[in-house]
Amino acid sequence: MIKSLMLYTASFAVLFLIIHFSQEFVLNESNNTVRFNLWGTNVFLVVASLLICVHLKLFSTIKSLQPQLGFIYLPTLFIKGGLFFLAFKSSIFSLETLTMVERLSLLVPLLLFLGLEVFFVVKILAQNED
């Protein structure tokens, strides 16, 4: 179990570093800016995805919750979206329009972290079927 949790943490940390510094590099090279804090949004997305994976792994050790793990995972997506809205209501959602660069700066990390999150969730669910 500890090995899995360390793997999740290391994987999300590496992905975070790759995403964040590549975003900074691309924005600097193309002389573009975003009107919100990239670091804050990326940290929120990585922490939320990591917490979901860790909690699902911990829930998988409880025998009575094992059949419901998929149903437990589904609401976490809505909770993560709601918390993202609350956390960034004043910095992102108060902007009248977002430029294409700003949209991509939000969408690409979201999809990459979600992809890694789903990968680990599928592994957790598959282990519980055995």
DAUR-V203751 format. One record per run of one state. SS is the DSSP state (@ for helix, = for strand, . for the rest). FROM is the first residue (numbers start at 0). LEN is the number of residues. If there is no record, write none. Layout:
ss from len
SS FROM LEN
SS FROM LEN
This chain:
ss from len
. 0 1
@ 1 28
. 29 8
@ 37 22
. 59 3
@ 62 25
. 87 12
@ 99 30
. 129 1
